[in-house]
Amino acid sequence: MKNAIILASHSLKLSQGTKELIQALVPDQEGSYKIFTAGGTENGHTGTSPIIVLNAYTKAQEAGCDYIYVFYDMGSAKMAAETALDFVNSAELKAKIKIIDQAAFVEGAYVAAVQSTIQSNPEELVAEVLQATNY
């Protein structure tokens, strides 16, 4: 099983840095997770773009990911992820996508990566993410 972790952020640098941090802290020789960044706008400014998030969904599908977990940094990034989900035409792809609410951006994505390496099922993974980031 391979999971996708999508980092929907207002900042491309924040999403790239979070990806770099997680990959350094959670080695994955088995290929159990893949991280996709979806930060900033098409013109390189601060903000979020449903099109960039939609492209991440498509890349995750093309990479053969079984489940896609979306983490976002602020409310409008969540709206971009939801809007992108509305643009998904494939029922199969739509069923794979889970936008994770109420989880810290960095910590949530980190726990998702850890849980991916121990082969948690989707329900366990989400429960662990929420428990670990519940302050």
C-alpha positions in Angstrom: 0.0 0.0 0.0 1.3 3.5 -0.9 -0.1 6.7 0.5 0.1 10.1 -0.9 0.5 13.1 1.5 -0.4 16.4 -0.1 0.7 19.6 1.5 -1.7 22.4 0.5 -0.1 25.6 1.7 -0.2 29.4 1.0 3.6 29.1 0.6 5.5 26.9 -1.8 8.5 27.2 0.4 6.6 26.1 3.4 5.2 23.0 1.6 8.6 22.2 0.2 10.3 22.6 3.5 7.8 20.4 5.3 8.3 17.8 2.6 12.1 17.9 3.1 11.7 17.7 6.9 9.4 14.7 6.8 11.5 12.8 4.3 14.6 13.4 6.5 12.8 12.3 9.7 10.8 9.4 8.2 13.0 7.2 6.0 10.9 5.1 3.6 12.9 2.4 1.9 9.7 0.5 1.1 8.0 3.3 -0.8 5.0 3.4 1.5 4.4 7.1 1.1 5.0 9.9 -1.4 4.7 13.6 -0.6 3.3 16.2 -3.1 3.6 19.9 -2.6 0.7 22.2 -3.5 1.9 25.6 -2.3 1.5 29.1 -3.5 -0.3 30.3 -6.7 0.4 29.8 -10.3 2.3 33.1 -10.6 4.5 32.3 -7.6 2.7 34.5 -5.0 1.5 33.7 -1.6 -1.9 32.1 -1.7 -3.6 28.8 -2.7 -4.7 27.4 -6.0 -7.3 24.7 -6.6 -5.5 24.0 -9.9 -2.2 23.3 -8.2 -4.0 21.0 -5.6 -5.8 19.3 -8.4 -2.5 18.7 -10.2 -1.2 17.1 -7.0 -4.3 14.8 -6.8 -3.6 13.7 -10.4 0.2 13.1 -9.7 -0.7 11.0 -6.7 -3.1 8.9 -8.8 -0.4 8.6 -11.6 2.1 7.4 -8.9 -0.2 4.6 -8.0 -1.1 5.8 -4.5 -3.9 3.9 -2.8 -5.0 6.7 -0.4 -4.5 10.4 -0.6 -4.3 12.5 2.6 -4.5 16.3 2.3 -3.0 18.6 5.0 -3.6 22.3 4.8 -2.0 25.3 6.6 -5.0 27.6 6.8 -8.7 27.8 6.0 -8.5 29.0 2.4 -6.0 26.2 1.6 -8.8 23.9 2.8 -11.2 25.6 0.5 -8.7 25.2 -2.4 -8.4 21.5 -1.6 -12.2 21.1 -1.5 -12.6 23.0 -4.7 -10.0 20.9 -6.4 -11.9 17.8 -5.2 -15.0 19.2 -6.9 -13.1 19.3 -10.2 -12.1 15.6 -9.9 -14.0 13.7 -12.6 -13.0 10.2 -11.5 -15.1 8.6 -8.8 -12.2 6.2 -8.2 -9.8 9.1 -7.5 -12.4 11.0 -5.5 -12.9 8.0 -3.2 -9.1 7.9 -2.4 -8.9 11.6 -1.2 -9.3 12.5 2.4 -8.9 16.1 3.5 -7.7 16.0 7.1 -9.5 18.5 9.3 -8.3 19.6 12.7 -4.7 18.5 12.3 -1.6 20.6 12.6 0.0 21.0 9.2 3.6 19.8 9.8 2.9 17.4 12.7 -0.1 15.9 11.0 1.7 15.2 7.8 4.7 13.8 9.8 2.4 11.4 11.7 0.8 10.3 8.4 4.2 9.5 7.0 5.1 7.5 10.1 1.8 5.6 10.0 2.3 4.9 6.3 5.6 3.2 7.0 3.9 0.9 9.5 1.0 0.1 7.1 -1.9 1.6 9.1 -5.3 1.3 7.4 -6.9 4.6 6.6 -9.1 4.8 9.7 -6.1 4.1 12.0 -3.9 6.6 10.2 -6.5 9.4 10.5 -7.1 8.5 14.1 -3.4 8.6 15.0 -3.0 11.9 13.1 -5.8 13.5 15.0 -4.8 12.1 18.4 -1.1 13.2 17.9 -2.1 16.8 16.9 -4.9 17.3 19.4 -3.6 20.0 21.7 
